[in-house]
Amino acid sequence: MNFKKLTSFIENHKKGFKNFSLRLNSKEIKRNDIFVSLADDPIKSGLHIEDAVKKGASAIITSIEPKEDLTVPVFYFLDLKNKLSDLANFFYEEPSKKLNLFGITGTNGKSTTAYFLHQLLNKNNFNSSLLSNIKNNRKGVFFSKLTTPDILSLNKFFSWANTLNHDCAIIEVSSHAIDQKRIKGISFDYGCFTNISRDHLDYHGSMKEYSRIKESFFSENSFKSALINIDTPLGKKIYKSKSNFLSFSSTLRNADFYLDKKNFLHFKNQSYDLHFFSKQDFLITNLGMAVSLAILLKPKINLKNINKLSTPKGRFEKIQVFSNKYCIIDYAHTPSAIETVLKDIKKNFTGSKISIFGCGGNRDKGKRSKMGKIVEKFSDEILITTDNPRFEDPIDIYKDITSGISNRKKTIFIPDRKKAIKEGLKILSRQKKDSVLLIAGKGHENYQEVKGERFPLNDKNILKDLISVN
């Protein structure tokens, strides 16, 4: 099939119908939409196409020719997956080119850095759109179930930003999205590398491959500039790969952007005072990177209202539950992230430290013992519970975690997450002042995935219910 015939059909279709979309999911089809079938299995493809036609699809684009004649036009491309970016750019009229587009990647800190940057730009006379998998009511935020959705959804987001006359857009770029070419054909202006540590090895297989994928984001896209955290070997390598990249560091004074121990960000002859925003070092680092990214776009950034910036849900959310005793809810689900959070708790709180956490099922098993070892090092008491067990037995996950814990007498295993939080509160109530209960791993998530189903569950809501009961 000639791609030009497809684009001609779409152009004519736009003249006749104002409101229609390209859809990858037949369940989402509305009348006059065009269904794009990517299923590799002929039977599944046929069923999806049949469903789409019944729901009013005006045309079908597929990589597998239907066995039966259909009542709507069919466009067949053997290499359809490779044409998706061209299709998306044509349909949405290359929306990413009309924006100052930021792409932020890294193991930890993507969401917080993006969230800070979105607010900073809006406070400095830009209109910014943010794509986020954390629901909130902030102006200009577009929700996505995935960190980085498919290419059609991304272009729909950019088109939405164009419609709102926004001049900036920010997306997080996951390693899965890079590997699966979900960002192919997108015109990035500014890139950002926050850091790298162990994660997603169930998918990538090794740290070497995971690092290669992250690095490829910077080698395969053209940026006006990119901000690279050089506090890891991979960061140093990426920074050196392009002459227009700028470095960021909280340890190396000769970096282009240097965040010192007093929380002043230095760039050329300017310095930005960030120390009053938060006591959490890692949040200050995320803020420092956000300010640096804003400076890439606009040399002079006004930080007069910096203390009014908010953090994303589930990122070091501190809640007082008893007199001078606190719960902290955090999304930390990697060894590096949970160590960062626990170190910060140790630095800023003088009382006992109780930790509740688990590890996701059917994911990287190698990180479980590492997380157990880290949590034991920084915690007085440990409650191990379920995260998203998926199709794994929680007992097996518990055994993997405790293989890294030397003193198992410090641990309590309570598979039911709500019961674990309830027990954690009981333990916290008996501790001295300035004690902390860390509830880690799920953060903003409002579900728990068990055996293919997602059940409503949110750590903060559980905590509120338990506090009100008490």
DOZA-692095 format. One record per residue (C-alpha): residue number from 1; residue in three letters; x, y, z negated. Coordinates in nm, 3 decimals. Each point is the difference from the previous one (the first is absolute). Layout:
// residues N
[NUM; 'ALA'; [X; Y; Z]] ...
END
This chain:
// residues 470
[1; 'MET'; [0.000; 0.000; 0.000]] [2; 'ASN'; [0.122; 0.346; 0.089]] [3; 'PHE'; [0.034; 0.227; -0.306]] [4; 'LYS'; [-0.109; 0.295; 0.215]] [5; 'LYS'; [-0.341; -0.164; 0.054]] [6; 'LEU'; [-0.044; -0.024; -0.376]] [7; 'THR'; [0.090; 0.365; -0.059]] [8; 'SER'; [-0.238; 0.106; 0.278]] [9; 'PHE'; [-0.278; -0.199; -0.166]] [10; 'ILE'; [0.073; 0.166; -0.336]] [11; 'GLU'; [0.001; 0.347; 0.157]] [12; 'ASN'; [-0.338; -0.062; 0.161]] [13; 'HIS'; [-0.133; -0.152; -0.321]] [14; 'LYS'; [0.099; 0.314; -0.192]] [15; 'LYS'; [-0.203; 0.210; 0.240]] [16; 'GLY'; [-0.309; -0.206; -0.073]] [17; 'PHE'; [0.044; -0.062; -0.372]] [18; 'LYS'; [0.149; 0.239; -0.256]] [19; 'ASN'; [0.020; -0.225; -0.302]] [20; 'PHE'; [0.167; -0.335; 0.052]] [21; 'SER'; [0.322; -0.166; -0.111]] [22; 'LEU'; [0.248; -0.269; 0.086]] [23; 'ARG'; [-0.039; -0.281; -0.254]] [24; 'LEU'; [0.225; -0.294; -0.089]] [25; 'ASN'; [-0.259; -0.161; -0.228]] [26; 'SER'; [-0.324; -0.126; 0.157]] [27; 'LYS'; [-0.176; 0.041; -0.338]] [28; 'GLU'; [0.050; 0.377; 0.024]] [29; 'ILE'; [-0.142; 0.037; 0.352]] [30; 'LYS'; [-0.268; 0.263; 0.051]] [31; 'ARG'; [-0.198; 0.064; 0.318]] [32; 'ASN'; [0.217; 0.125; 0.290]] [33; 'ASP'; [0.329; -0.085; -0.176]] [34; 'ILE'; [0.271; -0.181; 0.194]] [35; 'PHE'; [0.121; -0.323; -0.160]] [36; 'VAL'; [0.369; -0.090; 0.017]] [37; 'SER'; [0.047; -0.372; -0.064]] [38; 'LEU'; [0.351; -0.098; -0.114]] [39; 'ALA'; [-0.082; -0.354; -0.116]] [40; 'ASP'; [0.252; -0.254; 0.130]] [41; 'ASP'; [-0.241; -0.290; -0.036]] [42; 'PRO'; [-0.245; -0.031; 0.297]] [43; 'ILE'; [-0.284; -0.125; -0.222]] [44; 'LYS'; [0.036; 0.282; -0.253]] [45; 'SER'; [0.037; 0.253; 0.281]] [46; 'GLY'; [-0.321; -0.125; 0.161]] [47; 'LEU'; [-0.193; 0.019; -0.325]] [48; 'HIS'; [0.124; 0.351; -0.075]] [49; 'ILE'; [-0.084; 0.119; 0.351]] [50; 'GLU'; [-0.348; -0.154; -0.020]] [51; 'ASP'; [-0.057; 0.176; -0.334]] [52; 'ALA'; [0.120; 0.333; 0.141]] [53; 'VAL'; [-0.230; -0.021; 0.304]] [54; 'LYS'; [-0.301; -0.081; -0.221]] [55; 'LYS'; [0.073; 0.309; -0.208]] [56; 'GLY'; [0.004; 0.227; 0.304]] [57; 'ALA'; [0.360; 0.012; 0.120]] [58; 'SER'; [0.018; 0.175; 0.336]] [59; 'ALA'; [0.318; -0.177; 0.117]] [60; 'ILE'; [0.251; -0.264; -0.102]] [61; 'ILE'; [0.378; 0.023; 0.013]] [62; 'THR'; [0.163; -0.338; -0.055]] [63; 'SER'; [0.316; -0.205; 0.046]] [64; 'ILE'; [-0.202; -0.320; 0.052]] [65; 'GLU'; [-0.244; -0.011; 0.290]] [66; 'PRO'; [-0.352; -0.092; -0.115]] [67; 'LYS'; [-0.123; -0.335; 0.132]] [68; 'GLU'; [-0.349; 0.136; 0.066]] [69; 'ASP'; [-0.114; 0.305; 0.191]] [70; 'LEU'; [-0.095; 0.292; -0.223]] [71; 'THR'; [-0.257; 0.275; 0.039]] [72; 'VAL'; [0.265; 0.268; -0.057]] [73; 'PRO'; [0.326; 0.081; 0.181]] [74; 'VAL'; [0.303; -0.208; -0.104]] [75; 'PHE'; [0.358; 0.125; 0.024]] [76; 'TYR'; [0.259; -0.276; -0.028]] [77; 'PHE'; [0.368; 0.057; -0.078]] [78; 'LEU'; [0.237; -0.284; -0.075]] [79; 'ASP'; [0.231; 0.240; -0.191]] [80; 'LEU'; [-0.279; 0.187; -0.179]] [81; 'LYS'; [0.188; 0.036; -0.331]] [82; 'ASN'; [0.278; 0.186; 0.180]] [83; 'LYS'; [-0.253; 0.231; 0.163]] [84; 'LEU'; [-0.180; 0.096; -0.320]] [85; 'SER'; [0.215; 0.307; -0.064]] [86; 'ASP'; [-0.057; 0.128; 0.355]] [87; 'LEU'; [-0.372; -0.068; -0.036]] [88; 'ALA'; [-0.018; 0.179; -0.336]] [89; 'ASN'; [0.195; 0.301; 0.126]] [90; 'PHE'; [-0.221; 0.026; 0.309]] [91; 'PHE'; [-0.328; -0.038; -0.185]] [92; 'TYR'; [0.088; 0.251; -0.275]] [93; 'GLU'; [0.200; 0.228; 0.235]] [94; 'GLU'; [0.342; -0.038; -0.168]] [95; 'PRO'; [-0.106; 0.157; -0.331]] [96; 'SER'; [0.329; -0.058; -0.183]] [97; 'LYS'; [0.173; 0.239; 0.241]] [98; 'LYS'; [-0.222; 0.284; -0.121]] [99; 'LEU'; [0.114; -0.033; -0.362]] [100; 'ASN'; [0.310; 0.042; -0.214]] [101; 'LEU'; [0.003; -0.368; -0.089]] [102; 'PHE'; [0.186; -0.143; -0.301]] [103; 'GLY'; [0.069; -0.375; -0.028]] [104; 'ILE'; [0.114; -0.118; -0.345]] [105; 'THR'; [0.146; -0.347; -0.053]] [106; 'GLY'; [0.176; -0.180; -0.284]] [107; 'THR'; [-0.072; -0.266; -0.261]] [108; 'ASN'; [-0.115; 0.230; -0.280]] [109; 'GLY'; [-0.118; 0.360; -0.018]] [110; 'LYS'; [-0.169; 0.029; 0.339]] [111; 'SER'; [-0.347; 0.080; -0.132]] [112; 'THR'; [0.114; 0.247; -0.265]] [113; 'THR'; [0.239; 0.182; 0.233]] [114; 'ALA'; [-0.271; 0.022; 0.268]] [115; 'TYR'; [-0.257; 0.121; -0.253]] [116; 'PHE'; [0.232; 0.271; -0.132]] [117; 'LEU'; [0.095; 0.109; 0.353]] [118; 'HIS'; [-0.367; 0.028; 0.101]] [119; 'GLN'; [-0.067; 0.236; -0.291]] [120; 'LEU'; [0.318; 0.202; 0.055]] [121; 'LEU'; [-0.080; 0.062; 0.366]] [122; 'ASN'; [-0.353; 0.111; -0.081]] [123; 'LYS'; [0.138; 0.239; -0.263]] [124; 'ASN'; [0.239; 0.148; 0.258]] [125; 'ASN'; [-0.243; 0.109; 0.272]] [126; 'PHE'; [-0.020; -0.327; 0.190]] [127; 'ASN'; [-0.307; -0.216; 0.051]] [128; 'SER'; [0.106; -0.355; -0.074]] [129; 'SER'; [-0.169; -0.336; 0.054]] [130; 'LEU'; [0.109; -0.302; -0.203]] [131; 'LEU'; [-0.072; -0.365; 0.079]] [132; 'SER'; [-0.012; -0.191; -0.329]] [133; 'ASN'; [-0.111; -0.336; -0.137]] [134; 'ILE'; [-0.077; 0.171; -0.331]] [135; 'LYS'; [-0.355; 0.137; -0.007]] [136; 'ASN'; [-0.045; 0.359; -0.118]] [137; 'ASN'; [-0.212; 0.302; 0.078]] [138; 'ARG'; [0.283; 0.235; 0.083]] [139; 'LYS'; [-0.051; 0.209; 0.313]] [140; 'GLY'; [0.168; -0.138; 0.311]] [141; 'VAL'; [0.048; -0.357; -0.129]] [142; 'PHE'; [-0.110; -0.283; 0.230]] [143; 'PHE'; [-0.038; -0.342; -0.163]] [144; 'SER'; [0.150; -0.318; 0.146]] [145; 'LYS'; [-0.026; -0.351; -0.145]] [146; 'LEU'; [0.352; -0.072; 0.126]] [147; 'THR'; [0.309; 0.208; -0.073]] [148; 'THR'; [0.051; 0.029; 0.376]] [149; 'PRO'; [-0.304; -0.111; 0.201]] [150; 'ASP'; [-0.019; -0.106; 0.366]] [151; 'ILE'; [0.095; 0.235; 0.284]] [152; 'LEU'; [-0.363; 0.082; 0.084]] [153; 'SER'; [-0.077; 0.100; -0.358]] [154; 'LEU'; [0.318; 0.208; -0.017]] [155; 'ASN'; [-0.089; 0.191; 0.314]] [156; 'LYS'; [-0.355; 0.045; -0.123]] [157; 'PHE'; [0.148; 0.159; -0.315]] [158; 'PHE'; [0.223; 0.231; 0.207]] [159; 'SER'; [-0.300; 0.092; 0.218]] [160; 'TRP'; [-0.199; 0.078; -0.316]] [161; 'ALA'; [0.283; 0.230; -0.113]] [162; 'ASN'; [-0.006; 0.170; 0.342]] [163; 'THR'; [-0.376; 0.052; -0.029]] [164; 'LEU'; [0.051; 0.170; -0.338]] [165; 'ASN'; [0.268; 0.223; 0.157]] [166; 'HIS'; [0.259; -0.137; -0.240]] [167; 'ASP'; [0.359; 0.065; 0.099]] [168; 'CYS'; [0.164; -0.273; -0.214]] [169; 'ALA'; [-0.064; -0.366; -0.070]] [170; 'ILE'; [0.170; -0.248; -0.232]] [171; 'ILE'; [-0.004; -0.379; 0.015]] [172; 'GLU'; [0.178; -0.273; -0.191]] [173; 'VAL'; [0.177; -0.251; 0.222]] [174; 'SER'; [0.014; -0.356; -0.132]] [175; 'SER'; [0.255; -0.261; 0.108]] [176; 'HIS'; [-0.286; -0.218; 0.130]] [177; 'ALA'; [-0.120; 0.285; 0.220]] [178; 'ILE'; [0.348; 0.058; 0.141]] [179; 'ASP'; [0.052; -0.369; 0.073]] [180; 'GLN'; [-0.347; -0.043; 0.155]] [181; 'LYS'; [0.043; 0.309; 0.221]] [182; 'ARG'; [-0.303; 0.173; -0.153]] [183; 'ILE'; [0.175; 0.337; 0.032]] [184; 'LYS'; [0.110; -0.046; 0.362]] [185; 'GLY'; [-0.067; 0.309; 0.210]] [186; 'ILE'; [-0.043; 0.237; -0.294]] [187; 'SER'; [0.192; 0.328; 0.017]] [188; 'PHE'; [0.166; 0.057; -0.336]] [189; 'ASP'; [0.160; 0.334; -0.075]] [190; 'TYR'; [0.148; -0.073; -0.343]] [191; 'GLY'; [0.101; -0.328; -0.161]] [192; 'CYS'; [0.078; -0.089; -0.358]] [193; 'PHE'; [0.176; -0.292; -0.167]] [194; 'THR'; [-0.070; -0.014; -0.375]] [195; 'ASN'; [0.194; -0.312; -0.109]] [196; 'ILE'; [0.019; -0.375; 0.042]] [197; 'SER'; [-0.024; -0.291; -0.242]] [198; 'ARG'; [-0.135; -0.353; 0.005]] [199; 'ASP'; [-0.355; -0.032; 0.137]] [200; 'HIS'; [-0.199; -0.184; 0.269]] [201; 'LEU'; [0.260; -0.275; 0.036]] [202; 'ASP'; [-0.284; -0.249; 0.043]] [203; 'TYR'; [-0.052; 0.176; 0.336]] [204; 'HIS'; [0.350; 0.112; 0.099]] [205; 'GLY'; [0.190; -0.300; -0.136]] [206; 'SER'; [0.309; 0.186; -0.123]] [207; 'MET'; [0.120; 0.339; -0.118]] [208; 'LYS'; [0.214; 0.020; 0.312]] [209; 'GLU'; [-0.304; -0.028; 0.226]] [210; 'TYR'; [-0.209; 0.230; -0.220]] [211; 'SER'; [0.277; 0.262; 0.016]] [212; 'ARG'; [0.031; -0.040; 0.377]] [213; 'ILE'; [-0.370; 0.070; 0.045]] [214; 'LYS'; [0.016; 0.313; -0.217]] [215; 'GLU'; [0.307; 0.120; 0.189]] [216; 'SER'; [-0.172; -0.055; 0.335]] [217; 'PHE'; [-0.261; 0.264; -0.085]] [218; 'PHE'; [0.275; 0.261; 0.024]] [219; 'SER'; [0.183; -0.148; 0.299]] [220; 'GLU'; [-0.312; -0.057; 0.214]] [221; 'ASN'; [-0.168; 0.339; -0.051]] [222; 'SER'; [0.110; 0.349; 0.092]] [223; 'PHE'; [-0.019; 0.251; -0.283]] [224; 'LYS'; [0.063; 0.371; -0.017]] [225; 'SER'; [0.157; -0.089; -0.333]] [226; 'ALA'; [-0.025; -0.259; -0.275]] [227; 'LEU'; [0.065; 0.003; -0.374]] [228; 'ILE'; [0.200; -0.302; -0.113]] [229; 'ASN'; [0.057; -0.097; -0.362]] [230; 'ILE'; [0.365; -0.106; 0.002]] [231; 'ASP'; [0.003; -0.153; -0.349]] [232; 'THR'; [-0.001; -0.349; 0.158]] [233; 'PRO'; [0.240; -0.151; 0.257]] [234; 'LEU'; [-0.282; -0.026; 0.255]] [235; 'GLY'; [-0.084; 0.366; -0.051]] [236; 'LYS'; [0.362; 0.097; 0.068]] [237; 'LYS'; [-0.002; -0.212; 0.318]] [238; 'ILE'; [-0.323; 0.155; 0.131]] [239; 'TYR'; [0.119; 0.352; -0.081]] [240; 'LYS'; [0.321; -0.045; 0.196]] [241; 'SER'; [-0.186; -0.134; 0.306]] [242; 'LYS'; [-0.136; 0.338; 0.117]] [243; 'SER'; [0.159; 0.345; -0.012]] [244; 'ASN'; [-0.332; 0.177; -0.066]] [245; 'PHE'; [-0.078; -0.201; -0.314]] [246; 'LEU'; [0.036; 0.166; -0.341]] [247; 'SER'; [0.099; -0.178; -0.321]] [248; 'PHE'; [-0.166; -0.002; -0.340]] [249; 'SER'; [0.159; -0.123; -0.323]] [250; 'SER'; [-0.036; 0.015; -0.375]] [251; 'THR'; [0.358; -0.124; -0.049]] [252; 'LEU'; [0.213; 0.148; 0.281]] [253; 'ARG'; [0.062; 0.373; -0.022]] [254; 'ASN'; [0.106; 0.032; 0.363]] [255; 'ALA'; [-0.341; -0.111; 0.129]] [256; 'ASP'; [-0.194; 0.258; 0.204]] [257; 'PHE'; [-0.270; -0.011; -0.267]] [258; 'TYR'; [0.136; -0.071; -0.346]] [259; 'LEU'; [-0.225; -0.055; -0.301]] [260; 'ASP'; [0.209; 0.056; -0.312]] [261; 'LYS'; [-0.053; -0.147; -0.347]] [262; 'LYS'; [-0.172; 0.319; -0.118]] [263; 'ASN'; [-0.256; -0.049; 0.278]] [264; 'PHE'; [0.110; 0.285; 0.222]] [265; 'LEU'; [-0.013; -0.073; 0.371]] [266; 'HIS'; [0.288; 0.162; 0.191]] [267; 'PHE'; [0.000; 0.071; 0.373]] [268; 'LYS'; [0.257; 0.229; 0.158]] [269; 'ASN'; [-0.008; 0.318; -0.213]] [270; 'GLN'; [-0.344; -0.066; -0.143]] [271; 'SER'; [-0.111; -0.185; -0.312]] [272; 'TYR'; [-0.346; -0.114; -0.104]] [273; 'ASP'; [-0.090; -0.052; -0.364]] [274; 'LEU'; [-0.200; -0.324; -0.035]] [275; 'HIS'; [0.065; -0.086; -0.364]] [276; 'PHE'; [-0.331; 0.127; -0.140]] [277; 'PHE'; [-0.219; -0.214; 0.227]] [278; 'SER'; [0.040; -0.334; -0.176]] [279; 'LYS'; [0.218; -0.188; -0.244]] [280; 'GLN'; [0.010; -0.304; 0.229]] [281; 'ASP'; [0.328; -0.008; 0.192]] [282; 'PHE'; [-0.135; -0.209; 0.285]] [283; 'LEU'; [-0.293; 0.240; 0.052]] [284; 'ILE'; [0.246; 0.289; 0.010]] [285; 'THR'; [0.199; -0.191; 0.264]] [286; 'ASN'; [-0.316; -0.048; 0.207]] [287; 'LEU'; [-0.082; 0.368; -0.043]] [288; 'GLY'; [0.356; 0.096; 0.098]] [289; 'MET'; [-0.033; -0.199; 0.321]] [290; 'ALA'; [-0.339; 0.158; 0.073]] [291; 'VAL'; [0.141; 0.351; -0.048]] [292; 'SER'; [0.295; -0.091; 0.224]] [293; 'LEU'; [-0.233; -0.126; 0.273]] [294; 'ALA'; [-0.204; 0.320; -0.021]] [295; 'ILE'; [0.321; 0.200; 0.041]] [296; 'LEU'; [0.075; -0.192; 0.322]] [297; 'LEU'; [-0.317; 0.156; 0.140]] [298; 'LYS'; [0.020; 0.338; -0.174]] [299; 'PRO'; [0.334; 0.127; -0.139]] [300; 'LYS'; [-0.158; 0.196; -0.286]] [301; 'ILE'; [-0.244; -0.192; -0.216]] [302; 'ASN'; [-0.195; 0.176; -0.276]] [303; 'LEU'; [-0.011; -0.212; -0.317]] [304; 'LYS'; [-0.191; 0.252; -0.211]] [305; 'ASN'; [-0.289; -0.242; -0.052]] [306; 'ILE'; [0.213; -0.312; -0.024]] [307; 'ASN'; [-0.127; -0.087; -0.348]] [308; 'LYS'; [-0.348; -0.043; 0.146]] [309; 'LEU'; [0.098; -0.290; 0.222]] [310; 'SER'; [-0.178; -0.324; -0.084]] [311; 'THR'; [0.132; -0.355; 0.026]] [312; 'PRO'; [-0.177; -0.283; 0.183]] [313; 'LYS'; [-0.230; -0.232; -0.191]] [314; 'GLY'; [0.178; -0.295; -0.157]] [315; 'ARG'; [0.342; 0.161; 0.002]] [316; 'PHE'; [0.118; 0.038; -0.362]] [317; 'GLU'; [-0.348; 0.092; -0.120]] [318; 'LYS'; [0.035; 0.076; -0.369]] [319; 'ILE'; [-0.308; -0.042; -0.219]] [320; 'GLN'; [-0.011; 0.057; -0.375]] [321; 'VAL'; [-0.197; -0.288; -0.152]] [322; 'PHE'; [0.078; 0.037; -0.371]] [323; 'SER'; [0.148; 0.283; -0.202]] [324; 'ASN'; [0.349; 0.055; 0.149]] [325; 'LYS'; [-0.013; -0.333; 0.187]] [326; 'TYR'; [-0.027; -0.033; 0.375]] [327; 'CYS'; [-0.081; -0.224; 0.293]] [328; 'ILE'; [0.182; 0.049; 0.329]] [329; 'ILE'; [-0.150; -0.142; 0.318]] [330; 'ASP'; [0.243; -0.040; 0.288]] [331; 'TYR'; [0.003; -0.174; 0.336]] [332; 'ALA'; [0.355; -0.134; -0.057]] [333; 'HIS'; [0.009; -0.348; 0.150]] [334; 'THR'; [0.363; -0.041; 0.102]] [335; 'PRO'; [0.307; -0.058; -0.221]] [336; 'SER'; [0.139; 0.345; 0.081]] [337; 'ALA'; [-0.329; 0.181; -0.060]] [338; 'ILE'; [-0.081; -0.164; -0.332]] [339; 'GLU'; [0.356; 0.058; -0.122]] [340; 'THR'; [-0.026; 0.368; 0.091]] [341; 'VAL'; [-0.328; 0.038; -0.189]] [342; 'LEU'; [0.122; -0.191; -0.307]] [343; 'LYS'; [0.324; 0.198; -0.016]] [344; 'ASP'; [-0.203; 0.318; 0.008]] [345; 'ILE'; [-0.225; -0.123; -0.281]] [346; 'LYS'; [0.304; -0.090; -0.210]] [347; 'LYS'; [0.146; 0.346; 0.060]] [348; 'ASN'; [-0.314; 0.196; -0.087]] [349; 'PHE'; [-0.178; -0.205; -0.270]] [350; 'THR'; [0.140; -0.096; -0.341]] [351; 'GLY'; [-0.249; -0.268; -0.104]] [352; 'SER'; [-0.057; -0.362; 0.103]] [353; 'LYS'; [-0.024; -0.101; 0.364]] [354; 'ILE'; [-0.261; -0.258; 0.103]] [355; 'SER'; [-0.026; -0.109; 0.363]] [356; 'ILE'; [-0.281; -0.166; 0.192]] [357; 'PHE'; [0.081; -0.121; 0.350]] [358; 'GLY'; [-0.025; -0.286; 0.248]] [359; 'CYS'; [0.117; -0.078; 0.353]] [360; 'GLY'; [-0.200; -0.042; 0.318]] [361; 'GLY'; [-0.077; -0.349; 0.121]] [362; 'ASN'; [0.121; -0.129; 0.339]] [363; 'ARG'; [0.262; 0.272; 0.017]] [364; 'ASP'; [0.373; 0.030; -0.070]] [365; 'LYS'; [0.062; -0.257; -0.277]] [366; 'GLY'; [0.363; 0.101; -0.041]] [367; 'LYS'; [-0.085; 0.330; -0.166]] [368; 'ARG'; [-0.205; -0.158; -0.280]] [369; 'SER'; [0.285; -0.113; -0.225]] [370; 'LYS'; [0.180; 0.330; 0.065]] [371; 'MET'; [-0.304; 0.194; -0.118]] [372; 'GLY'; [-0.029; -0.225; -0.306]] [373; 'LYS'; [0.362; 0.068; -0.092]] [374; 'ILE'; [-0.040; 0.377; 0.042]] [375; 'VAL'; [-0.323; 0.019; -0.201]] [376; 'GLU'; [0.155; -0.205; -0.282]] [377; 'LYS'; [0.297; 0.237; -0.016]] [378; 'PHE'; [-0.214; 0.311; -0.053]] [379; 'SER'; [-0.304; -0.136; -0.187]] [380; 'ASP'; [-0.065; -0.097; -0.361]] [381; 'GLU'; [-0.298; -0.214; 0.097]] [382; 'ILE'; [-0.112; -0.139; 0.336]] [383; 'LEU'; [-0.341; -0.105; 0.123]] [384; 'ILE'; [0.010; -0.188; 0.329]] [385; 'THR'; [-0.324; -0.002; 0.196]] [386; 'THR'; [-0.129; -0.023; 0.355]] [387; 'ASP'; [0.068; 0.257; 0.270]] [388; 'ASN'; [-0.160; -0.116; 0.327]] [389; 'PRO'; [0.043; -0.378; -0.035]] [390; 'ARG'; [-0.150; -0.063; 0.344]] [391; 'PHE'; [0.020; -0.375; 0.063]] [392; 'GLU'; [0.268; -0.077; -0.261]] [393; 'ASP'; [-0.055; -0.149; -0.344]] [394; 'PRO'; [0.069; 0.276; -0.257]] [395; 'ILE'; [0.186; -0.255; -0.215]] [396; 'ASP'; [0.255; -0.054; 0.278]] [397; 'ILE'; [0.051; 0.375; 0.030]] [398; 'TYR'; [0.040; 0.024; -0.378]] [399; 'LYS'; [0.264; -0.276; 0.006]] [400; 'ASP'; [0.194; 0.183; 0.271]] [401; 'ILE'; [-0.008; 0.325; -0.200]] [402; 'THR'; [0.106; -0.161; -0.328]] [403; 'SER'; [0.291; -0.179; 0.166]] [404; 'GLY'; [0.170; 0.339; -0.023]] [405; 'ILE'; [-0.093; 0.057; -0.365]] [406; 'SER'; [0.240; -0.136; -0.263]] [407; 'ASN'; [-0.221; 0.048; -0.307]] [408; 'ARG'; [-0.345; -0.127; 0.094]] [409; 'LYS'; [-0.126; 0.060; -0.353]] [410; 'LYS'; [-0.032; 0.364; 0.103]] [411; 'THR'; [-0.257; -0.096; 0.266]] [412; 'ILE'; [-0.373; -0.067; -0.008]] [413; 'PHE'; [-0.171; -0.146; 0.306]] [414; 'ILE'; [-0.355; 0.123; 0.055]] [415; 'PRO'; [-0.114; -0.067; 0.360]] [416; 'ASP'; [-0.315; 0.213; -0.029]] [417; 'ARG'; [0.128; 0.353; 0.064]] [418; 'LYS'; [-0.276; 0.173; -0.197]] [419; 'LYS'; [0.064; -0.224; -0.303]] [420; 'ALA'; [0.373; 0.069; 0.033]] [421; 'ILE'; [-0.060; 0.376; -0.010]] [422; 'LYS'; [-0.232; -0.044; -0.298]] [423; 'GLU'; [0.269; -0.197; -0.186]] [424; 'GLY'; [0.260; 0.260; 0.099]] [425; 'LEU'; [-0.211; 0.272; -0.160]] [426; 'LYS'; [-0.029; -0.203; -0.321]] [427; 'ILE'; [0.378; -0.036; -0.013]] [428; 'LEU'; [0.048; 0.371; 0.075]] [429; 'SER'; [-0.242; 0.100; -0.278]] [430; 'ARG'; [0.231; -0.165; -0.257]] [431; 'GLN'; [0.315; 0.177; 0.120]] [432; 'LYS'; [0.162; 0.320; -0.129]] [433; 'LYS'; [-0.064; 0.336; 0.162]] [434; 'ASP'; [0.136; 0.079; 0.349]] [435; 'SER'; [-0.040; -0.365; 0.104]] [436; 'VAL'; [-0.095; -0.088; 0.356]] [437; 'LEU'; [-0.195; -0.273; 0.178]] [438; 'LEU'; [0.106; -0.028; 0.365]] [439; 'ILE'; [-0.257; -0.156; 0.232]] [440; 'ALA'; [0.193; -0.065; 0.320]] [441; 'GLY'; [-0.052; -0.139; 0.345]] [442; 'LYS'; [-0.339; 0.113; 0.128]] [443; 'GLY'; [-0.012; 0.375; -0.063]] [444; 'HIS'; [-0.275; 0.155; 0.214]] [445; 'GLU'; [-0.134; -0.331; 0.137]] [446; 'ASN'; [-0.367; -0.064; -0.071]] [447; 'TYR'; [-0.009; -0.372; 0.072]] [448; 'GLN'; [0.163; -0.331; -0.085]] [449; 'GLU'; [0.054; -0.252; 0.277]] [450; 'VAL'; [-0.074; -0.360; -0.100]] [451; 'LYS'; [-0.033; -0.292; 0.246]] [452; 'GLY'; [-0.085; 0.219; 0.297]] [453; 'GLU'; [-0.249; 0.224; -0.181]] [454; 'ARG'; [0.042; 0.349; -0.141]] [455; 'PHE'; [-0.170; 0.057; -0.334]] [456; 'PRO'; [-0.049; 0.350; -0.150]] [457; 'LEU'; [0.279; 0.079; -0.246]] [458; 'ASN'; [0.175; 0.322; -0.094]] [459; 'ASP'; [0.246; 0.031; -0.290]] [460; 'LYS'; [-0.104; 0.354; -0.090]] [461; 'ASN'; [-0.371; -0.087; -0.001]] [462; 'ILE'; [0.068; -0.306; -0.218]] [463; 'LEU'; [0.197; 0.217; -0.239]] [464; 'LYS'; [-0.274; 0.263; -0.020]] [465; 'ASP'; [-0.264; -0.266; -0.067]] [466; 'LEU'; [0.209; -0.157; -0.275]] [467; 'ILE'; [0.074; 0.335; -0.164]] [468; 'SER'; [-0.368; 0.099; 0.001]] [469; 'VAL'; [-0.095; -0.336; -0.152]] [470; 'ASN'; [0.256; 0.045; -0.274]] 
END
